[in-house]
Protein backbone atom coordinates (compact mmCIF):
# COMPACT_ATOMS: atom_id res chain seq x y z
CA UNK A 1 0.00 0.00 0.00
CA UNK A 2 1.32 3.47 -0.85
CA UNK A 3 1.60 5.96 1.99
CA UNK A 4 -1.33 8.37 2.18
CA UNK A 5 -0.02 11.59 0.62
CA UNK A 6 0.52 13.96 3.51
CA UNK A 7 3.74 14.90 5.20
CA UNK A 8 1.98 15.40 8.50
CA UNK A 9 -0.67 12.71 9.01
CA UNK A 10 1.71 9.91 9.97
CA UNK A 11 -0.46 7.34 11.73
CA UNK A 12 1.16 4.69 13.87
CA UNK A 13 -0.13 1.11 13.88
CA UNK A 14 -2.29 2.05 16.87
CA UNK A 15 -4.18 5.16 17.92
CA UNK A 16 -2.81 4.66 21.46
CA UNK A 17 -0.22 7.23 20.41
CA UNK A 18 -1.53 10.49 19.00
CA UNK A 19 -0.61 11.09 15.38
CA UNK A 20 1.53 14.09 14.55
CA UNK A 21 -1.31 16.46 13.67
CA UNK A 22 -0.51 19.82 12.16
CA UNK A 23 -3.68 21.81 12.67
CA UNK A 24 -2.47 24.38 10.13
CA UNK A 25 -2.40 21.88 7.26
CA UNK A 26 -5.67 22.38 5.40
CA UNK A 27 -6.29 19.07 3.65
CA UNK A 28 -9.26 16.79 3.09
CA UNK A 29 -9.13 13.16 2.02
CA UNK A 30 -11.61 12.30 -0.74
CA UNK A 31 -12.54 8.64 -0.87
CA UNK A 32 -14.61 7.13 -3.70
CA UNK A 33 -16.26 4.07 -2.23
CA UNK A 34 -18.23 2.86 -5.24
CA UNK A 35 -21.26 0.70 -4.45
CA UNK A 36 -21.93 0.33 -0.73
CA UNK A 37 -25.10 -0.66 1.17
CA UNK A 38 -26.52 2.22 3.18
CA UNK A 39 -26.03 0.53 6.55
CA UNK A 40 -22.33 -0.14 5.92
CA UNK A 41 -21.77 3.45 4.81
CA UNK A 42 -23.46 4.65 7.99
CA UNK A 43 -21.24 2.43 10.15
CA UNK A 44 -18.15 3.72 8.35
CA UNK A 45 -19.23 7.32 8.99
CA UNK A 46 -19.58 6.62 12.71
CA UNK A 47 -16.03 5.26 12.91
CA UNK A 48 -14.63 8.19 10.95
CA UNK A 49 -16.49 10.68 13.17
CA UNK A 50 -14.85 9.16 16.25
CA UNK A 51 -11.44 9.21 14.61
CA UNK A 52 -11.92 12.85 13.55
CA UNK A 53 -12.91 13.85 17.09
CA UNK A 54 -9.57 12.43 18.29
CA UNK A 55 -7.61 14.17 15.51
CA UNK A 56 -6.52 10.75 14.26
CA UNK A 57 -7.48 11.69 10.68
CA UNK A 58 -7.98 14.96 8.76
CA UNK A 59 -11.27 16.00 7.23
CA UNK A 60 -12.75 13.35 4.90
CA UNK A 61 -15.23 13.47 2.03
CA UNK A 62 -16.80 10.07 1.27
CA UNK A 63 -18.40 9.59 -2.14
CA UNK A 64 -20.52 6.51 -2.71
CA UNK A 65 -23.52 4.91 -4.38
CA UNK A 66 -26.24 2.99 -2.56
CA UNK A 67 -28.55 0.28 -3.84
CA UNK A 68 -32.20 1.40 -3.76
CA UNK A 69 -33.04 2.56 -0.25
CA UNK A 70 -35.44 4.93 1.50
CA UNK A 71 -34.29 6.66 4.69
CA UNK A 72 -36.25 8.56 7.31
CA UNK A 73 -34.64 11.39 9.28
CA UNK A 74 -34.72 11.72 13.04
CA UNK A 75 -37.64 14.14 12.91
CA UNK A 76 -39.27 12.60 9.84
CA UNK A 77 -42.95 11.71 9.53
CA UNK A 78 -43.62 8.01 8.80
CA UNK A 79 -46.77 8.90 6.83
CA UNK A 80 -44.50 10.40 4.15
CA UNK A 81 -43.66 6.84 3.14
CA UNK A 82 -46.37 6.13 0.57
CA UNK A 83 -45.42 2.54 -0.28
CA UNK A 84 -46.30 -0.57 1.70
CA UNK A 85 -43.64 -2.93 2.99
CA UNK A 86 -44.85 -5.45 0.45
CA UNK A 87 -44.31 -3.04 -2.44
CA UNK A 88 -40.87 -2.07 -1.17
CA UNK A 89 -39.91 -5.73 -1.02
CA UNK A 90 -41.22 -6.31 -4.54
CA UNK A 91 -39.14 -3.40 -5.83
CA UNK A 92 -36.08 -4.46 -3.82
CA UNK A 93 -36.00 -1.16 -1.90
CA UNK A 94 -34.62 -1.14 1.65
CA UNK A 95 -35.86 1.16 4.42
CA UNK A 96 -33.74 2.61 7.23
CA UNK A 97 -34.28 5.06 10.07
CA UNK A 98 -31.36 7.47 10.49
CA UNK A 99 -30.06 10.08 12.93
CA UNK A 100 -29.73 12.85 10.33
CA UNK A 101 -31.93 15.90 10.22
CA UNK A 102 -34.76 16.25 7.76
CA UNK A 103 -37.59 13.99 6.71
CA UNK A 104 -37.73 11.17 4.16
CA UNK A 105 -35.75 10.60 0.97
CA UNK A 106 -34.84 8.02 -1.65
CA UNK A 107 -31.24 7.00 -2.36
CA UNK A 108 -30.29 5.08 -5.46
CA UNK A 109 -28.16 4.78 -8.58
CA UNK A 110 -27.53 7.96 -10.52
CA UNK A 111 -27.01 10.24 -7.52
CA UNK A 112 -23.73 11.76 -6.40
CA UNK A 113 -23.68 11.49 -2.64
CA UNK A 114 -21.19 13.16 -0.38
CA UNK A 115 -20.70 12.32 3.28
CA UNK A 116 -18.33 14.98 4.68
CA UNK A 117 -16.65 14.15 7.98
CA UNK A 118 -15.44 17.62 8.96
CA UNK A 119 -14.43 19.17 12.25
CA UNK A 120 -16.26 22.48 12.10
CA UNK A 121 -14.18 23.71 15.02
CA UNK A 122 -11.38 23.95 12.44
CA UNK A 123 -13.67 25.77 10.00
CA UNK A 124 -16.52 27.71 11.58
CA UNK A 125 -18.84 26.71 14.42
CA UNK A 126 -21.98 27.59 12.51
CA UNK A 127 -24.48 25.00 11.24
CA UNK A 128 -26.22 27.49 8.94
CA UNK A 129 -22.88 28.39 7.34
CA UNK A 130 -22.08 24.69 6.85
CA UNK A 131 -25.42 23.97 5.17
CA UNK A 132 -24.97 27.02 2.93
CA UNK A 133 -21.52 25.79 1.88
CA UNK A 134 -22.88 22.37 0.91
CA UNK A 135 -25.58 24.07 -1.13
CA UNK A 136 -22.95 26.29 -2.74
CA UNK A 137 -21.00 23.22 -3.86
CA UNK A 138 -24.11 21.89 -5.62
CA UNK A 139 -24.92 25.30 -7.15
CA UNK A 140 -21.41 25.63 -8.60
CA UNK A 141 -21.41 22.08 -9.93
CA UNK A 142 -24.70 22.78 -11.71
CA UNK A 143 -23.35 26.03 -13.20
CA UNK A 144 -20.53 24.01 -14.80
CA UNK A 145 -23.21 22.65 -17.17
CA UNK A 146 -24.79 26.01 -17.95
CA UNK A 147 -27.74 25.66 -15.57
CA UNK A 148 -28.74 27.90 -12.69
CA UNK A 149 -29.60 26.12 -9.47
CA UNK A 150 -30.85 28.15 -6.53
CA UNK A 151 -31.84 28.07 -2.90
CA UNK A 152 -35.49 28.33 -1.91
CA UNK A 153 -36.33 30.27 1.23
CA UNK A 154 -37.35 28.00 4.08
CA UNK A 155 -36.09 24.84 2.37
CA UNK A 156 -32.69 23.16 2.33
CA UNK A 157 -31.10 21.84 -0.84
CA UNK A 158 -30.91 23.29 -4.35
CA UNK A 159 -33.67 23.74 -6.90
CA UNK A 160 -34.17 24.41 -10.62
CA UNK A 161 -36.92 26.65 -12.01
CA UNK A 162 -39.36 24.97 -14.38
CA UNK A 163 -40.58 28.24 -15.88
CA UNK A 164 -43.88 28.39 -14.03
CA UNK A 165 -44.32 30.37 -10.77
CA UNK A 166 -43.51 28.45 -7.57
CA UNK A 167 -42.92 25.17 -9.41
CA UNK A 168 -39.26 24.62 -8.67
CA UNK A 169 -38.00 21.05 -8.84
CA UNK A 170 -35.42 19.73 -6.43
CA UNK A 171 -32.05 18.78 -7.90
CA UNK A 172 -29.98 18.31 -4.76
CA UNK A 173 -30.91 17.47 -1.18
CA UNK A 174 -29.00 17.49 2.06
CA UNK A 175 -29.33 16.21 5.59
CA UNK A 176 -26.63 16.49 8.23
CA UNK A 177 -25.80 15.43 11.74
CA UNK A 178 -23.28 17.08 14.09
CA UNK A 179 -21.63 15.63 17.18
CA UNK A 180 -19.18 17.86 19.04
CA UNK A 181 -18.97 19.90 15.83
CA UNK A 182 -17.93 16.90 13.72
CA UNK A 183 -20.24 16.39 10.76
CA UNK A 184 -21.72 13.28 9.17
CA UNK A 185 -24.37 12.45 6.56
CA UNK A 186 -24.37 15.11 3.84
CA UNK A 187 -25.75 15.79 0.35
CA UNK A 188 -27.31 13.96 -2.60
CA UNK A 189 -27.30 15.31 -6.14
CA UNK A 190 -29.37 13.73 -8.91
CA UNK A 191 -27.39 13.18 -12.09
CA UNK A 192 -29.20 10.34 -13.86
CA UNK A 193 -31.48 9.12 -11.08
CA UNK A 194 -34.59 7.10 -11.93
CA UNK A 195 -37.05 9.68 -10.63
CA UNK A 196 -39.94 7.19 -10.51
CA UNK A 197 -38.64 5.94 -7.15
CA UNK A 198 -39.45 9.31 -5.59
CA UNK A 199 -43.13 8.42 -6.17
CA UNK A 200 -42.79 6.00 -3.24
CA UNK A 201 -42.45 8.93 -0.81
CA UNK A 202 -43.31 12.56 -0.22
CA UNK A 203 -39.76 13.74 -1.01
CA UNK A 204 -38.22 15.47 1.99
CA UNK A 205 -41.73 15.73 3.40
CA UNK A 206 -42.61 18.60 1.02
CA UNK A 207 -45.99 17.95 -0.59
CA UNK A 208 -46.48 19.14 -4.15
CA UNK A 209 -42.78 19.38 -5.00
CA UNK A 210 -41.02 17.11 -7.49
CA UNK A 211 -37.46 15.89 -7.80
CA UNK A 212 -35.49 16.33 -11.00
CA UNK A 213 -32.07 15.31 -12.31
CA UNK A 214 -29.26 17.03 -14.18
CA UNK A 215 -29.78 14.77 -17.19
CA UNK A 216 -33.49 15.55 -17.28
CA UNK A 217 -32.85 19.28 -17.05
CA UNK A 218 -30.26 19.18 -19.84
CA UNK A 219 -32.05 16.61 -21.99
CA UNK A 220 -28.91 14.58 -22.63
CA UNK A 221 -26.71 11.85 -21.18
CA UNK A 222 -23.90 12.88 -18.84
CA UNK A 223 -20.62 11.35 -17.73
CA UNK A 224 -21.13 11.01 -13.97
CA UNK A 225 -17.38 10.89 -13.40
CA UNK A 226 -17.04 14.37 -14.86
CA UNK A 227 -19.75 15.67 -12.55
CA UNK A 228 -18.09 13.94 -9.59
CA UNK A 229 -14.71 15.51 -10.36
CA UNK A 230 -16.37 18.93 -10.43
CA UNK A 231 -17.93 18.25 -7.03
CA UNK A 232 -14.54 17.42 -5.52
CA UNK A 233 -13.05 20.61 -6.97
CA UNK A 234 -15.87 22.83 -5.71
CA UNK A 235 -15.90 21.14 -2.30
CA UNK A 236 -12.23 21.97 -1.83
CA UNK A 237 -12.88 25.57 -2.90
CA UNK A 238 -15.90 26.03 -0.63
CA UNK A 239 -14.17 24.64 2.46
CA UNK A 240 -10.68 25.92 1.61
CA UNK A 241 -9.07 22.50 1.68
CA UNK A 242 -6.58 20.75 -0.59
CA UNK A 243 -8.33 17.58 -1.74
CA UNK A 244 -6.19 14.45 -1.55
CA UNK A 245 -7.39 11.22 -3.16
CA UNK A 246 -7.27 8.21 -0.83
CA UNK A 247 -8.38 4.76 -1.95
CA UNK A 248 -10.95 2.72 0.02
CA UNK A 249 -8.27 0.14 0.87
CA UNK A 250 -5.98 2.86 2.26
CA UNK A 251 -8.79 4.26 4.38
CA UNK A 252 -9.74 0.80 5.62
CA UNK A 253 -6.13 -0.01 6.49
CA UNK A 254 -5.74 3.29 8.32
CA UNK A 255 -8.82 2.63 10.41
CA UNK A 256 -7.85 -1.00 11.00
CA UNK A 257 -4.57 0.23 12.49
CA UNK A 258 -6.42 1.30 15.61
CA UNK A 259 -9.69 0.84 17.41
CA UNK A 260 -11.69 2.28 14.51
CA UNK A 261 -11.81 -0.88 12.37
CA UNK A 262 -13.96 -0.24 9.31
CA UNK A 263 -15.82 -3.44 10.13
CA UNK A 264 -17.12 -3.92 6.60
CA UNK A 265 -15.87 -4.78 3.17
CA UNK A 266 -15.42 -1.68 1.04
CA UNK A 267 -16.13 -2.18 -2.66
CA UNK A 268 -13.31 -0.57 -4.62
CA UNK A 269 -14.93 -0.48 -8.02
CA UNK A 270 -15.78 2.88 -9.52
CA UNK A 271 -19.50 3.54 -9.74
CA UNK A 272 -22.19 6.18 -9.84
CA UNK A 273 -22.77 7.61 -6.34
CA UNK A 274 -26.07 8.27 -4.49
CA UNK A 275 -28.41 9.63 -1.75
CA UNK A 276 -28.89 11.87 1.30
CA UNK A 277 -31.69 14.13 2.46
CA UNK A 278 -32.41 17.59 3.73
CA UNK A 279 -32.29 18.92 7.27
CA UNK A 280 -29.70 19.64 9.93
CA UNK A 281 -29.08 19.39 13.61
CA UNK A 282 -26.45 20.79 15.92
RODO-2510 file (C-alpha; in nm, 4 decimals, decimal comma):
residues 282
     n   res          X          Y          Z
     1     x     0,0000     0,0000     0,0000
     2     x     0,1322     0,3472    -0,0849
     3     x     0,1600     0,5962     0,1986
     4     x    -0,1327     0,8366     0,2176
     5     x    -0,0021     1,1591     0,0621
     6     x     0,0520     1,3956     0,3512
     7     x     0,3738     1,4904     0,5202
     8     x     0,1981     1,5398     0,8501
     9     x    -0,0674     1,2708     0,9012
    10     x     0,1708     0,9908     0,9972
    11     x    -0,0461     0,7340     1,1732
    12     x     0,1163     0,4687     1,3867
    13     x    -0,0132     0,1113     1,3878
    14     x    -0,2287     0,2047     1,6870
    15     x    -0,4183     0,5160     1,7920
    16     x    -0,2813     0,4662     2,1457
    17     x    -0,0215     0,7234     2,0412
    18     x    -0,1528     1,0486     1,8997
    19     x    -0,0605     1,1093     1,5381
    20     x     0,1527     1,4093     1,4551
    21     x    -0,1306     1,6458     1,3675
    22     x    -0,0509     1,9820     1,2160
    23     x    -0,3685     2,1811     1,2665
    24     x    -0,2471     2,4375     1,0127
    25     x    -0,2404     2,1876     0,7264
    26     x    -0,5666     2,2381     0,5400
    27     x    -0,6286     1,9069     0,3653
    28     x    -0,9261     1,6790     0,3088
    29     x    -0,9126     1,3163     0,2018
    30     x    -1,1612     1,2304    -0,0737
    31     x    -1,2537     0,8638    -0,0865
    32     x    -1,4605     0,7133    -0,3698
    33     x    -1,6259     0,4068    -0,2227
    34     x    -1,8235     0,2864    -0,5244
    35     x    -2,1263     0,0704    -0,4447
    36     x    -2,1930     0,0327    -0,0726
    37     x    -2,5096    -0,0656     0,1169
    38     x    -2,6522     0,2218     0,3183
    39     x    -2,6035     0,0533     0,6553
    40     x    -2,2334    -0,0143     0,5922
    41     x    -2,1769     0,3454     0,4810
    42     x    -2,3456     0,4652     0,7992
    43     x    -2,1236     0,2426     1,0154
    44     x    -1,8155     0,3716     0,8347
    45     x    -1,9228     0,7319     0,8986
    46     x    -1,9582     0,6621     1,2711
    47     x    -1,6033     0,5259     1,2908
    48     x    -1,4632     0,8185     1,0952
    49     x    -1,6486     1,0681     1,3172
    50     x    -1,4852     0,9161     1,6249
    51     x    -1,1435     0,9210     1,4606
    52     x    -1,1915     1,2848     1,3555
    53     x    -1,2907     1,3845     1,7086
    54     x    -0,9573     1,2435     1,8294
    55     x    -0,7607     1,4170     1,5506
    56     x    -0,6520     1,0747     1,4256
    57     x    -0,7478     1,1693     1,0682
    58     x    -0,7977     1,4955     0,8758
    59     x    -1,1273     1,6004     0,7230
    60     x    -1,2745     1,3354     0,4902
    61     x    -1,5234     1,3466     0,2025
    62     x    -1,6798     1,0070     0,1275
    63     x    -1,8404     0,9589    -0,2140
    64     x    -2,0520     0,6505    -0,2710
    65     x    -2,3524     0,4911    -0,4377
    66     x    -2,6239     0,2989    -0,2564
    67     x    -2,8554     0,0280    -0,3844
    68     x    -3,2203     0,1401    -0,3765
    69     x    -3,3041     0,2556    -0,0253
    70     x    -3,5438     0,4933     0,1500
    71     x    -3,4287     0,6665     0,4692
    72     x    -3,6253     0,8562     0,7315
    73     x    -3,4642     1,1388     0,9284
    74     x    -3,4720     1,1718     1,3035
    75     x    -3,7643     1,4142     1,2907
    76     x    -3,9273     1,2597     0,9839
    77     x    -4,2951     1,1706     0,9527
    78     x    -4,3625     0,8009     0,8802
    79     x    -4,6769     0,8899     0,6833
    80     x    -4,4501     1,0402     0,4155
    81     x    -4,3657     0,6844     0,3135
    82     x    -4,6370     0,6126     0,0571
    83     x    -4,5419     0,2537    -0,0284
    84     x    -4,6305    -0,0572     0,1700
    85     x    -4,3640    -0,2933     0,2994
    86     x    -4,4854    -0,5453     0,0450
    87     x    -4,4314    -0,3039    -0,2443
    88     x    -4,0867    -0,2065    -0,1167
    89     x    -3,9910    -0,5732    -0,1016
    90     x    -4,1224    -0,6310    -0,4538
    91     x    -3,9139    -0,3397    -0,5826
    92     x    -3,6078    -0,4461    -0,3820
    93     x    -3,6003    -0,1162    -0,1899
    94     x    -3,4622    -0,1142     0,1651
    95     x    -3,5857     0,1155     0,4422
    96     x    -3,3739     0,2613     0,7233
    97     x    -3,4278     0,5062     1,0074
    98     x    -3,1359     0,7473     1,0485
    99     x    -3,0058     1,0080     1,2926
   100     x    -2,9727     1,2851     1,0331
   101     x    -3,1931     1,5904     1,0221
   102     x    -3,4760     1,6250     0,7758
   103     x    -3,7591     1,3986     0,6709
   104     x    -3,7727     1,1167     0,4159
   105     x    -3,5751     1,0602     0,0973
   106     x    -3,4842     0,8021    -0,1646
   107     x    -3,1242     0,7000    -0,2363
   108     x    -3,0287     0,5076    -0,5460
   109     x    -2,8163     0,4784    -0,8580
   110     x    -2,7526     0,7955    -1,0519
   111     x    -2,7008     1,0245    -0,7520
   112     x    -2,3726     1,1760    -0,6396
   113     x    -2,3681     1,1492    -0,2642
   114     x    -2,1188     1,3160    -0,0380
   115     x    -2,0704     1,2321     0,3275
   116     x    -1,8333     1,4981     0,4680
   117     x    -1,6647     1,4145     0,7984
   118     x    -1,5443     1,7621     0,8959
   119     x    -1,4433     1,9165     1,2250
   120     x    -1,6263     2,2482     1,2096
   121     x    -1,4184     2,3711     1,5021
   122     x    -1,1381     2,3946     1,2440
   123     x    -1,3669     2,5770     1,0000
   124     x    -1,6520     2,7711     1,1582
   125     x    -1,8841     2,6707     1,4424
   126     x    -2,1975     2,7590     1,2512
   127     x    -2,4478     2,5004     1,1242
   128     x    -2,6222     2,7491     0,8939
   129     x    -2,2882     2,8394     0,7339
   130     x    -2,2075     2,4693     0,6855
   131     x    -2,5421     2,3965     0,5170
   132     x    -2,4969     2,7015     0,2926
   133     x    -2,1521     2,5795     0,1885
   134     x    -2,2883     2,2373     0,0906
   135     x    -2,5585     2,4075    -0,1130
   136     x    -2,2952     2,6288    -0,2742
   137     x    -2,0999     2,3219    -0,3859
   138     x    -2,4114     2,1891    -0,5616
   139     x    -2,4917     2,5296    -0,7146
   140     x    -2,1407     2,5634    -0,8596
   141     x    -2,1415     2,2077    -0,9930
   142     x    -2,4704     2,2784    -1,1707
   143     x    -2,3353     2,6027    -1,3198
   144     x    -2,0534     2,4013    -1,4803
   145     x    -2,3210     2,2653    -1,7168
   146     x    -2,4785     2,6014    -1,7950
   147     x    -2,7740     2,5659    -1,5574
   148     x    -2,8738     2,7900    -1,2692
   149     x    -2,9600     2,6123    -0,9469
   150     x    -3,0848     2,8155    -0,6533
   151     x    -3,1835     2,8072    -0,2900
   152     x    -3,5492     2,8333    -0,1911
   153     x    -3,6335     3,0265     0,1231
   154     x    -3,7352     2,7997     0,4075
   155     x    -3,6086     2,4835     0,2366
   156     x    -3,2690     2,3160     0,2332
   157     x    -3,1099     2,1842    -0,0842
   158     x    -3,0909     2,3293    -0,4354
   159     x    -3,3668     2,3741    -0,6901
   160     x    -3,4174     2,4413    -1,0616
   161     x    -3,6918     2,6649    -1,2014
   162     x    -3,9361     2,4967    -1,4381
   163     x    -4,0579     2,8240    -1,5882
   164     x    -4,3883     2,8395    -1,4029
   165     x    -4,4316     3,0374    -1,0768
   166     x    -4,3512     2,8449    -0,7567
   167     x    -4,2921     2,5170    -0,9414
   168     x    -3,9256     2,4625    -0,8672
   169     x    -3,7996     2,1049    -0,8843
   170     x    -3,5419     1,9726    -0,6427
   171     x    -3,2054     1,8784    -0,7896
   172     x    -2,9975     1,8313    -0,4763
   173     x    -3,0908     1,7469    -0,1182
   174     x    -2,9002     1,7488     0,2064
   175     x    -2,9334     1,6207     0,5591
   176     x    -2,6635     1,6493     0,8228
   177     x    -2,5796     1,5433     1,1744
   178     x    -2,3281     1,7075     1,4089
   179     x    -2,1633     1,5628     1,7177
   180     x    -1,9177     1,7856     1,9042
   181     x    -1,8967     1,9904     1,5827
   182     x    -1,7927     1,6902     1,3716
   183     x    -2,0240     1,6390     1,0759
   184     x    -2,1720     1,3276     0,9173
   185     x    -2,4370     1,2453     0,6559
   186     x    -2,4370     1,5114     0,3835
   187     x    -2,5750     1,5785     0,0349
   188     x    -2,7312     1,3958    -0,2604
   189     x    -2,7301     1,5306    -0,6140
   190     x    -2,9373     1,3732    -0,8905
   191     x    -2,7388     1,3184    -1,2087
   192     x    -2,9196     1,0340    -1,3862
   193     x    -3,1477     0,9123    -1,1078
   194     x    -3,4588     0,7098    -1,1932
   195     x    -3,7049     0,9680    -1,0630
   196     x    -3,9938     0,7191    -1,0506
   197     x    -3,8639     0,5938    -0,7150
   198     x    -3,9455     0,9307    -0,5595
   199     x    -4,3132     0,8415    -0,6165
   200     x    -4,2794     0,6004    -0,3235
   201     x    -4,2452     0,8928    -0,0813
   202     x    -4,3310     1,2565    -0,0223
   203     x    -3,9763     1,3736    -0,1015
   204     x    -3,8216     1,5472     0,1987
   205     x    -4,1733     1,5733     0,3402
   206     x    -4,2607     1,8598     0,1022
   207     x    -4,5989     1,7949    -0,0592
   208     x    -4,6476     1,9136    -0,4150
   209     x    -4,2781     1,9380    -0,5004
   210     x    -4,1018     1,7108    -0,7492
   211     x    -3,7460     1,5890    -0,7796
   212     x    -3,5491     1,6327    -1,0998
   213     x    -3,2067     1,5312    -1,2308
   214     x    -2,9257     1,7032    -1,4184
   215     x    -2,9784     1,4766    -1,7191
   216     x    -3,3487     1,5552    -1,7280
   217     x    -3,2851     1,9282    -1,7050
   218     x    -3,0262     1,9175    -1,9844
   219     x    -3,2046     1,6606    -2,1990
   220     x    -2,8907     1,4583    -2,2630
   221     x    -2,6705     1,1850    -2,1181
   222     x    -2,3899     1,2879    -1,8836
   223     x    -2,0621     1,1352    -1,7725
   224     x    -2,1127     1,1007    -1,3970
   225     x    -1,7379     1,0886    -1,3397
   226     x    -1,7035     1,4371    -1,4863
   227     x    -1,9747     1,5666    -1,2550
   228     x    -1,8086     1,3937    -0,9586
   229     x    -1,4708     1,5514    -1,0360
   230     x    -1,6369     1,8930    -1,0429
   231     x    -1,7926     1,8251    -0,7032
   232     x    -1,4540     1,7417    -0,5517
   233     x    -1,3049     2,0611    -0,6967
   234     x    -1,5867     2,2829    -0,5707
   235     x    -1,5902     2,1139    -0,2296
   236     x    -1,2229     2,1972    -0,1833
   237     x    -1,2882     2,5566    -0,2898
   238     x    -1,5902     2,6027    -0,0625
   239     x    -1,4172     2,4641     0,2463
   240     x    -1,0683     2,5917     0,1613
   241     x    -0,9066     2,2499     0,1681
   242     x    -0,6578     2,0752    -0,0590
   243     x    -0,8327     1,7584    -0,1744
   244     x    -0,6191     1,4448    -0,1552
   245     x    -0,7385     1,1224    -0,3163
   246     x    -0,7275     0,8210    -0,0829
   247     x    -0,8378     0,4762    -0,1947
   248     x    -1,0948     0,2716     0,0016
   249     x    -0,8267     0,0137     0,0870
   250     x    -0,5983     0,2859     0,2255
   251     x    -0,8790     0,4263     0,4375
   252     x    -0,9739     0,0804     0,5616
   253     x    -0,6134    -0,0011     0,6486
   254     x    -0,5736     0,3290     0,8319
   255     x    -0,8823     0,2626     1,0414
   256     x    -0,7854    -0,0997     1,1001
   257     x    -0,4568     0,0230     1,2489
   258     x    -0,6419     0,1298     1,5609
   259     x    -0,9693     0,0835     1,7413
   260     x    -1,1686     0,2278     1,4508
   261     x    -1,1811    -0,0880     1,2371
   262     x    -1,3959    -0,0241     0,9310
   263     x    -1,5818    -0,3437     1,0133
   264     x    -1,7117    -0,3924     0,6603
   265     x    -1,5868    -0,4775     0,3170
   266     x    -1,5420    -0,1679     0,1039
   267     x    -1,6126    -0,2178    -0,2655
   268     x    -1,3314    -0,0566    -0,4616
   269     x    -1,4928    -0,0482    -0,8021
   270     x    -1,5779     0,2883    -0,9519
   271     x    -1,9502     0,3536    -0,9739
   272     x    -2,2190     0,6178    -0,9838
   273     x    -2,2767     0,7611    -0,6335
   274     x    -2,6065     0,8269    -0,4489
   275     x    -2,8410     0,9628    -0,1754
   276     x    -2,8886     1,1871     0,1300
   277     x    -3,1687     1,4131     0,2457
   278     x    -3,2413     1,7592     0,3730
   279     x    -3,2293     1,8923     0,7274
   280     x    -2,9698     1,9642     0,9931
   281     x    -2,9084     1,9388     1,3606
   282     x    -2,6451     2,0793     1,5919
***
